[in-house]
Amino acid sequence: MSPTATQCQFCWRVEDNRTGDSPAWSDLPTFMQKHNLASHDLSFAGGYCPQCTQLYGRLTQEHP
């Protein structure tokens, strides 16, 4: 079974939770090269990175 990584649905960055306590987010080619992965070695779960979550929250707030 291939490992699953979370990929942001807005910016397409990938969560790298193999780097320590707090996950880092990087672009897909960097993530795959860093962990020596091929495209068939990984599956993705949808989600949102912290930056896009913050931006999305701002965009969806109602304005008076």
N, CA, C and O atoms as CSV, one atom per row, in Angstrom:
chain,resi,resn,atom,element,x,y,z
A,1,MET,N,N,0.844,-1.181,0.000
A,1,MET,CA,C,0.000,0.000,0.000
A,1,MET,C,C,0.889,1.245,0.000
A,1,MET,O,O,1.872,1.298,0.739
A,2,SER,N,N,0.561,2.230,-0.807
A,2,SER,CA,C,1.373,3.439,-0.896
A,2,SER,C,C,0.992,4.421,0.213
A,2,SER,O,O,-0.159,4.453,0.648
A,3,PRO,N,N,1.965,5.228,0.672
A,3,PRO,CA,C,1.664,6.210,1.713
A,3,PRO,C,C,0.718,7.284,1.196
A,3,PRO,O,O,0.690,7.576,0.000
A,4,THR,N,N,-0.050,7.865,2.098
A,4,THR,CA,C,-0.978,8.926,1.742
A,4,THR,C,C,-0.482,10.244,2.299
A,4,THR,O,O,-0.082,10.325,3.460
A,5,ALA,N,N,-0.509,11.273,1.474
A,5,ALA,CA,C,-0.116,12.618,1.899
A,5,ALA,C,C,-1.289,13.551,1.636
A,5,ALA,O,O,-2.067,13.338,0.707
A,6,THR,N,N,-1.408,14.581,2.458
A,6,THR,CA,C,-2.457,15.583,2.250
A,6,THR,C,C,-1.955,16.614,1.258
A,6,THR,O,O,-0.852,17.145,1.393
A,7,GLN,N,N,-2.786,16.891,0.252
A,7,GLN,CA,C,-2.446,17.900,-0.746
A,7,GLN,C,C,-3.485,19.009,-0.664
A,7,GLN,O,O,-4.687,18.746,-0.700
A,8,CYS,N,N,-3.019,20.255,-0.554
A,8,CYS,CA,C,-3.912,21.407,-0.465
A,8,CYS,C,C,-4.716,21.532,-1.756
A,8,CYS,O,O,-4.163,21.475,-2.854
A,9,GLN,N,N,-6.014,21.702,-1.609
A,9,GLN,CA,C,-6.891,21.793,-2.763
A,9,GLN,C,C,-6.836,23.152,-3.456
A,9,GLN,O,O,-7.329,23.301,-4.574
A,10,PHE,N,N,-6.232,24.153,-2.790
A,10,PHE,CA,C,-6.102,25.474,-3.403
A,10,PHE,C,C,-4.748,25.661,-4.081
A,10,PHE,O,O,-4.690,25.999,-5.264
A,11,CYS,N,N,-3.665,25.445,-3.347
A,11,CYS,CA,C,-2.334,25.763,-3.876
A,11,CYS,C,C,-1.555,24.531,-4.320
A,11,CYS,O,O,-0.475,24.662,-4.895
A,12,TRP,N,N,-2.075,23.356,-4.069
A,12,TRP,CA,C,-1.496,22.081,-4.493
A,12,TRP,C,C,-0.218,21.692,-3.757
A,12,TRP,O,O,0.449,20.735,-4.150
A,13,ARG,N,N,0.138,22.423,-2.688
A,13,ARG,CA,C,1.304,22.014,-1.904
A,13,ARG,C,C,0.971,20.746,-1.121
A,13,ARG,O,O,-0.199,20.431,-0.899
A,14,VAL,N,N,2.006,20.026,-0.709
A,14,VAL,CA,C,1.850,18.736,-0.034
A,14,VAL,C,C,2.370,18.851,1.394
A,14,VAL,O,O,3.418,19.447,1.641
A,15,GLU,N,N,1.622,18.275,2.326
A,15,GLU,CA,C,2.035,18.281,3.730
A,15,GLU,C,C,3.113,17.234,3.941
A,15,GLU,O,O,2.933,16.064,3.601
A,16,ASP,N,N,4.225,17.659,4.500
A,16,ASP,CA,C,5.325,16.749,4.777
A,16,ASP,C,C,5.372,16.516,6.275
A,16,ASP,O,O,6.037,17.255,7.000
A,17,ASN,N,N,4.672,15.494,6.743
A,17,ASN,CA,C,4.616,15.226,8.174
A,17,ASN,C,C,5.738,14.299,8.613
A,17,ASN,O,O,5.734,13.811,9.743
A,18,ARG,N,N,6.685,14.055,7.742
A,18,ARG,CA,C,7.849,13.226,8.083
A,18,ARG,C,C,9.003,14.059,8.602
A,18,ARG,O,O,10.070,13.517,8.888
A,19,THR,N,N,8.816,15.368,8.732
A,19,THR,CA,C,9.939,16.252,9.057
A,19,THR,C,C,10.041,16.611,10.529
A,19,THR,O,O,10.913,17.404,10.884
A,20,GLY,N,N,9.223,16.087,11.383
A,20,GLY,CA,C,9.340,16.415,12.800
A,20,GLY,C,C,7.987,16.674,13.432
A,20,GLY,O,O,6.973,16.110,13.023
A,21,ASP,N,N,7.988,17.538,14.438
A,21,ASP,CA,C,6.782,17.795,15.219
A,21,ASP,C,C,5.686,18.496,14.424
A,21,ASP,O,O,4.547,18.030,14.395
A,22,SER,N,N,6.018,19.597,13.787
A,22,SER,CA,C,5.004,20.320,13.027
A,22,SER,C,C,5.224,20.088,11.543
A,22,SER,O,O,6.339,20.245,11.046
A,23,PRO,N,N,4.172,19.717,10.837
A,23,PRO,CA,C,4.324,19.430,9.406
A,23,PRO,C,C,4.694,20.673,8.600
A,23,PRO,O,O,4.258,21.785,8.899
A,24,ALA,N,N,5.494,20.456,7.593
A,24,ALA,CA,C,5.852,21.517,6.657
A,24,ALA,C,C,5.094,21.259,5.359
A,24,ALA,O,O,4.693,20.129,5.082
A,25,TRP,N,N,4.904,22.288,4.583
A,25,TRP,CA,C,4.213,22.154,3.301
A,25,TRP,C,C,5.183,22.544,2.197
A,25,TRP,O,O,5.861,23.568,2.288
A,26,SER,N,N,5.245,21.725,1.156
A,26,SER,CA,C,6.143,22.025,0.040
A,26,SER,C,C,5.464,21.678,-1.270
A,26,SER,O,O,4.460,20.966,-1.292
A,27,ASP,N,N,6.021,22.188,-2.366
A,27,ASP,CA,C,5.443,21.866,-3.671
A,27,ASP,C,C,5.679,20.383,-3.969
A,27,ASP,O,O,6.593,19.768,-3.419
A,28,LEU,N,N,4.863,19.832,-4.824
A,28,LEU,CA,C,4.877,18.399,-5.100
A,28,LEU,C,C,6.223,17.891,-5.617
A,28,LEU,O,O,6.713,16.891,-5.092
A,29,PRO,N,N,6.851,18.523,-6.615
A,29,PRO,CA,C,8.138,18.009,-7.088
A,29,PRO,C,C,9.206,17.972,-5.988
A,29,PRO,O,O,9.979,17.017,-5.907
A,30,THR,N,N,9.249,19.003,-5.147
A,30,THR,CA,C,10.218,19.034,-4.053
A,30,THR,C,C,9.956,17.908,-3.068
A,30,THR,O,O,10.887,17.232,-2.631
A,31,PHE,N,N,8.694,17.706,-2.717
A,31,PHE,CA,C,8.313,16.643,-1.791
A,31,PHE,C,C,8.719,15.274,-2.327
A,31,PHE,O,O,9.287,14.459,-1.601
A,32,MET,N,N,8.424,15.028,-3.597
A,32,MET,CA,C,8.729,13.725,-4.186
A,32,MET,C,C,10.233,13.499,-4.294
A,32,MET,O,O,10.712,12.390,-4.061
A,33,GLN,N,N,10.970,14.530,-4.642
A,33,GLN,CA,C,12.423,14.395,-4.742
A,33,GLN,C,C,13.039,14.181,-3.359
A,33,GLN,O,O,13.931,13.348,-3.194
A,34,LYS,N,N,12.568,14.924,-2.379
A,34,LYS,CA,C,13.109,14.824,-1.022
A,34,LYS,C,C,12.960,13.422,-0.448
A,34,LYS,O,O,13.844,12.935,0.256
A,35,HIS,N,N,11.830,12.771,-0.753
A,35,HIS,CA,C,11.558,11.447,-0.202
A,35,HIS,C,C,11.791,10.327,-1.212
A,35,HIS,O,O,11.445,9.171,-0.966
A,36,ASN,N,N,12.389,10.691,-2.367
A,36,ASN,CA,C,12.726,9.721,-3.397
A,36,ASN,C,C,11.511,8.873,-3.796
A,36,ASN,O,O,11.562,7.643,-3.784
A,37,LEU,N,N,10.427,9.559,-4.145
A,37,LEU,CA,C,9.183,8.888,-4.514
A,37,LEU,C,C,8.919,9.020,-6.002
A,37,LEU,O,O,9.290,10.016,-6.624
A,38,ALA,N,N,8.287,8.026,-6.559
A,38,ALA,CA,C,7.793,8.094,-7.934
A,38,ALA,C,C,6.299,8.396,-7.866
A,38,ALA,O,O,5.684,8.234,-6.812
A,39,SER,N,N,5.717,8.829,-8.968
A,39,SER,CA,C,4.302,9.218,-8.955
A,39,SER,C,C,3.379,8.085,-8.526
A,39,SER,O,O,2.320,8.344,-7.953
A,40,HIS,N,N,3.751,6.842,-8.788
A,40,HIS,CA,C,2.897,5.720,-8.416
A,40,HIS,C,C,3.110,5.279,-6.962
A,40,HIS,O,O,2.423,4.374,-6.488
A,41,ASP,N,N,4.053,5.909,-6.250
A,41,ASP,CA,C,4.361,5.555,-4.870
A,41,ASP,C,C,3.521,6.299,-3.839
A,41,ASP,O,O,3.683,6.066,-2.642
A,42,LEU,N,N,2.638,7.179,-4.265
A,42,LEU,CA,C,1.966,8.061,-3.328
A,42,LEU,C,C,0.515,8.282,-3.726
A,42,LEU,O,O,0.195,8.396,-4.909
A,43,SER,N,N,-0.346,8.342,-2.743
A,43,SER,CA,C,-1.732,8.737,-2.998
A,43,SER,C,C,-2.021,9.967,-2.150
A,43,SER,O,O,-1.336,10.213,-1.157
A,44,PHE,N,N,-3.024,10.737,-2.534
A,44,PHE,CA,C,-3.295,12.007,-1.873
A,44,PHE,C,C,-4.672,12.041,-1.255
A,44,PHE,O,O,-5.639,11.507,-1.797
A,45,ALA,N,N,-4.732,12.684,-0.103
A,45,ALA,CA,C,-5.996,13.002,0.547
A,45,ALA,C,C,-6.186,14.504,0.383
A,45,ALA,O,O,-5.220,15.265,0.440
A,46,GLY,N,N,-7.401,14.920,0.184
A,46,GLY,CA,C,-7.679,16.344,0.027
A,46,GLY,C,C,-7.664,17.048,1.368
A,46,GLY,O,O,-8.010,16.464,2.395
A,47,GLY,N,N,-7.267,18.289,1.348
A,47,GLY,CA,C,-7.233,19.107,2.545
A,47,GLY,C,C,-6.795,20.505,2.183
A,47,GLY,O,O,-6.790,20.876,1.009
A,48,TYR,N,N,-6.427,21.286,3.187
A,48,TYR,CA,C,-6.012,22.662,2.974
A,48,TYR,C,C,-4.813,22.977,3.864
A,48,TYR,O,O,-4.784,22.602,5.036
A,49,CYS,N,N,-3.834,23.662,3.302
A,49,CYS,CA,C,-2.672,24.067,4.093
A,49,CYS,C,C,-3.086,25.217,5.019
A,49,CYS,O,O,-4.129,25.835,4.806
A,50,PRO,N,N,-2.281,25.504,6.037
A,50,PRO,CA,C,-2.643,26.574,6.981
A,50,PRO,C,C,-2.822,27.943,6.308
A,50,PRO,O,O,-3.727,28.691,6.677
A,51,GLN,N,N,-1.980,28.278,5.334
A,51,GLN,CA,C,-2.091,29.567,4.666
A,51,GLN,C,C,-3.405,29.674,3.889
A,51,GLN,O,O,-4.083,30.700,3.954
A,52,CYS,N,N,-3.761,28.630,3.162
A,52,CYS,CA,C,-5.002,28.663,2.394
A,52,CYS,C,C,-6.225,28.586,3.314
A,52,CYS,O,O,-7.269,29.161,3.006
A,53,THR,N,N,-6.100,27.884,4.429
A,53,THR,CA,C,-7.195,27.835,5.390
A,53,THR,C,C,-7.464,29.238,5.930
A,53,THR,O,O,-8.615,29.655,6.061
A,54,GLN,N,N,-6.390,29.958,6.238
A,54,GLN,CA,C,-6.545,31.324,6.730
A,54,GLN,C,C,-7.150,32.222,5.651
A,54,GLN,O,O,-8.062,32.999,5.933
A,55,LEU,N,N,-6.655,32.121,4.431
A,55,LEU,CA,C,-7.175,32.921,3.328
A,55,LEU,C,C,-8.620,32.556,3.033
A,55,LEU,O,O,-9.455,33.444,2.860
A,56,TYR,N,N,-8.929,31.273,2.974
A,56,TYR,CA,C,-10.290,30.830,2.691
A,56,TYR,C,C,-11.244,31.326,3.768
A,56,TYR,O,O,-12.367,31.727,3.463
A,57,GLY,N,N,-10.812,31.304,5.018
A,57,GLY,CA,C,-11.641,31.811,6.110
A,57,GLY,C,C,-11.963,33.278,5.917
A,57,GLY,O,O,-13.088,33.715,6.158
A,58,ARG,N,N,-10.967,34.037,5.479
A,58,ARG,CA,C,-11.196,35.468,5.218
A,58,ARG,C,C,-12.151,35.671,4.051
A,58,ARG,O,O,-13.004,36.558,4.097
A,59,LEU,N,N,-12.021,34.877,3.027
A,59,LEU,CA,C,-12.861,35.035,1.840
A,59,LEU,C,C,-14.318,34.670,2.097
A,59,LEU,O,O,-15.216,35.199,1.442
A,60,THR,N,N,-14.555,33.774,3.041
A,60,THR,CA,C,-15.917,33.323,3.275
A,60,THR,C,C,-16.619,34.045,4.419
A,60,THR,O,O,-17.801,33.804,4.663
A,61,GLN,N,N,-15.912,34.926,5.122
A,61,GLN,CA,C,-16.551,35.692,6.178
A,61,GLN,C,C,-17.519,36.681,5.560
A,61,GLN,O,O,-17.245,37.296,4.530
A,62,GLU,N,N,-18.657,36.814,6.219
A,62,GLU,CA,C,-19.636,37.787,5.728
A,62,GLU,C,C,-19.180,39.193,6.091
A,62,GLU,O,O,-18.681,39.436,7.190
A,63,HIS,N,N,-19.358,40.098,5.164
A,63,HIS,CA,C,-19.002,41.497,5.396
A,63,HIS,C,C,-20.265,42.300,5.667
A,63,HIS,O,O,-21.278,42.108,4.996
A,64,PRO,N,N,-20.214,43.198,6.644
A,64,PRO,CA,C,-21.411,43.998,6.967
A,64,PRO,C,C,-21.757,44.973,5.869
A,64,PRO,O,O,-22.731,45.715,5.987
